[in-house]
Amino acid sequence: MVNDVEKRWNDPSMLRHATQYVLAVLGITAVGAVIVVVWASARPQCLNAGAMLCDATSRAVVGLVPGGLLLLGGIGALILAFRAWRNERAWPIWQGVGWFLFTLMVVYLSIVGTQS
């Protein structure tokens, strides 16, 4: 069993997998954000108003869809951390990925939430 106090974990394949996971989640989030922004700006209410985020529905969807995707990515990373821990592999890599995605989610939601 891995001694959790010992911090000499070295698993290059796990690090590669975690990096690919982060890049995939960020790519999916970016695509989701673009789709939502295009949808919000093409709504009839927003075309007449001349603003992309003209009502509460547009602001909520633009804030919650990418934020939700980052939340799901963070939860998925923590599930993978638990699975790595059970298999006695380098789980802190995945825990770091989860917290990184959660931090990005909070930063994104705070930026979108301050827009009026």
Number of C-alpha atoms within 10 A of each C-alpha: 8 12 9 13 6 7 10 9 14 11 12 10 9 16 15 11 13 20 15 12 17 21 12 13 20 18 12 16 19 14 13 17 20 14 13 19 18 13 14 23 17 12 14 9 16 16 13 9 11 10 12 18 21 18 14 10 11 19 18 13 17 23 21 19 16 23 24 14 20 26 21 17 24 26 18 17 25 21 15 19 22 17 14 17 17 11 12 13 18 21 22 17 22 28 19 16 24 25 15 15 23 19 15 16 23 14 13 16 17 12 11 16 13 7 8 9
